């Protein structure tokens, strides 16, 4: 009798949990039934077929169909004293982002799954007209992996998905809440009537790492003789050529730091691009649900947008070494 009662409580709890998310899906009327994606044709996102009403939105990415796997080159974490270090000779994962097929995007699509302690922006639209994104004050999203026994995943994330000036868990909460909730295939309804709380969080983390693991930015640059150096200067064209040779398509290359025309070397130049190499965004169209990990690589300018924020003048870029004590061999 006790076993039967316990089972009933678990079932009722699952039903109650799903009811909390009944209006959370990206599409009205989405239910937990019939999402057996192995029975569905893995349609390519952003194709004419990838439309709600034509396919199961849980099995084909129909919302954020332009999938960006993004990486950072940070030189320190700001939390070295806490043991939060960067992986040596490796760019770190920033996130997996769902842009619309026209290159625009949205964010914080499901505030019932808001686990970001420092929301940025602090409204859903980034303007006063948007809904406020209330800071998460609960436990770190990293603890969501523990009931699933994903200690190996947690350890791997702490090595390669590393934040700057905040704890890793807070950064992961930001990436999930701002971006993962805007993928149709991570809607909680997609996990069926036996959904377990935070199942899709674990799924997103595994998926983001699967995309990251096949994109060795440091290795591609290093093979072309482009390595971190506090004394060297590099050219955007060479960085783009090295990454395009590795990825097969032109990624977006991002820079920070001073604009070239504000530096002594660039005085009088019209080149206002930034000069410190910091990020790379790799663009994809996904076959079926993003979680399958099968995707078509596409150029960063497939929608006509910019392919870089960096200075284009030859020899204008810096690719700085890590601060001593900020990285560790893995």
Secondary structure by P-SEA (a helix, b strand, c coil): caaaaaaaaaaaaaaaaaaaaccccccccccccccccccccccccccccccccccccccccccccccccccccccccccccccccccccbbbbcbbbbbccccccccccccccccccccccccccccccccccccccccccccccccccaaaaaaaaaaccccccccaaaaaaaaaaacccccccccccccccccccaaaaaaaaaaaaaaaaacaaaaaaaaacccccccbbbbaaaaaaaaaaaaccccbbbbbccccccccccccccccccccccbbbbbbbbcccccccbbbbbcccccccccccccccccccccccccccccccc
